[in-house]
Amino acid sequence: MGIASQEVIRQLQALIDQVEEPLKKTYQNVHQGYPTETLARFLKAREWNVAKAHKMLLDSLNWRVQSEIDDILAKPIVPTVLYRAVRDSQLIGLSGYSKEGLPVFAIGVGLSTFDKASVNYYVQSHIQINEYRDCVILPSASKKYGRPITTCVKVLDMTGLKLSALSQIKLLTIISTIDDLNYPEKTHTYYVVNVPYIFSACWKVVKPLLQERTRKKIQVLPGCGRDELLKIMDYASLPHFCRKEGSGSSRHSENGYENCFSLDHHFHQQLYNYIKQQASIRERVAPIKHGSFHVDLPEPVAEGTEIAKTIESELHKFGNGNGISSSLNGLKINND
């Protein structure tokens, strides 16, 4: 980190030192003992502009306080059958760690249906995984490796991606906006695998819309990406859908202990048990209201809205070109 960058970080730190106590408390939960790296993330997200990074960080801290994000890891999704339904339709899990110690998150983009629960439960689950990553997984990795580890690797499986993905664009835009505004620069690299033609068609038009900083993070790999991924992680850390060509990311094709999307996988068992344990501790002080955890859903940023509209347009073209435009009826994406 250069001298100029260090000076900009000091300027932002001086501004954050002036915030009131509720924001200071939640900021401690954000930086987890690594304030310099945290400030650098927000600055990087705003092209090292101190004023813009300051506003972004303040907005994020206020969002955390207003939405009670610091309590979200004490709000289990219950009953367990509902949480299992969320896990079976929102495919994400921790498959292991890279050789540099970065957590490897696997995401089943193509086969996630988001149709077993309300939007609020999916948003709640997504934020819980973010918070567990930042409050438990990354600090543990930092301690193990003796250096700050503040980012992760994501492997995106496109197996099963279909035109029906149009119906999920609004929810995915909400989730990505939450990440962009409140968890910036947390992903070191995105690896995209098992790519069907429909993704390739969309990628050609979406890629130019992305900021250069984001484009550089995305690598589209051939096939299941196994050989390339083995350069940065051991075989044991490979997501199950990268173990062999044509393996795909079926929710049921492998033992739940191998499939990191499954609630039976040790990552999700640890996460769910942690949340229930935190809830039990809180209940000793005051009763916890169960039900979905409502947070203020942000308006999509301009870039995200443009990308969503472009994807929608390309999928419509793809559908029309294949004589299946009728399948898109009723899937109009609204901005309300």
KAMO-V951412 format. One line per field, one symbol per residue. ss: DSSP state (2 for helix, 1 for strand, 0 for the rest). phi: phi as a letter, one per 40 degrees, with the letter a starting at -180 (. if undefined). burial: I if it has 24 or more other ideal C-beta (glycine too) atoms within 12 Angstrom, else O. Layout:
ss: ???
phi: ???
burial: ???
This chain:
ss: 002222222222222200002222222222200022222222222000022222222222222222002222220000022222222220011111110000111111000000000022222222222222222222222222200000011111100000222222222222222222220000111111100022222222222220022220011100000222200010222002220000000000000000000000022222222222222222200000000000000000022222222222222222222000222200000000
phi: .cccccccccccccccccccddcccccccccfgbcccccccccccbfgccccccccccdccccccccfccbccbbccbcdccccccccbbcaaccibcccgcdbbbbcccbcbfbbacddcccdcccccdccdccbcccccccccgacbbbbbbbbccdgcbcccdcbcccccccccdcccbbcfcbcabbbbfcccccdccccccdccccdccdcccbcccfcgdcccccbacdcccddcbcacgcgbdcbcbddcccccccccccccccccccccccccccccadbcchcccbccccdcdcccccccccdcccccccccbgbccccdgbccbcc
burial: OOOOOOOIIOOIIOIIOOIOOOIOOIIOIIIIOIIOIIIIIIIIIIOIOIOOIIOIIIIIIOIIIOIIIIIIIIIIIIOOOIIIIIIIIIIIIIIIIIOOIIIIIIIIIIIIIIOOIOIIIIIIIIIIIIIIIIIIIIIOIIOOOOOIIIIIIIIIIIIIIIIIIIIIIIIIIIIIIIIIIIIIIIIIIIIIIIIIOIIOIIIOOIIOIOIOOIOOIIIIIOIIIIOOIOOIIOOOIIIIIIIOOOIIIIIOOOOOOIIIIIIIIOIIOOIIOIIIOIIOOOOOOOOIOOOIIOIIIIOIIOOIIOIIIIIIIIIIOIIOOOOOOOOIOOOOIOOO
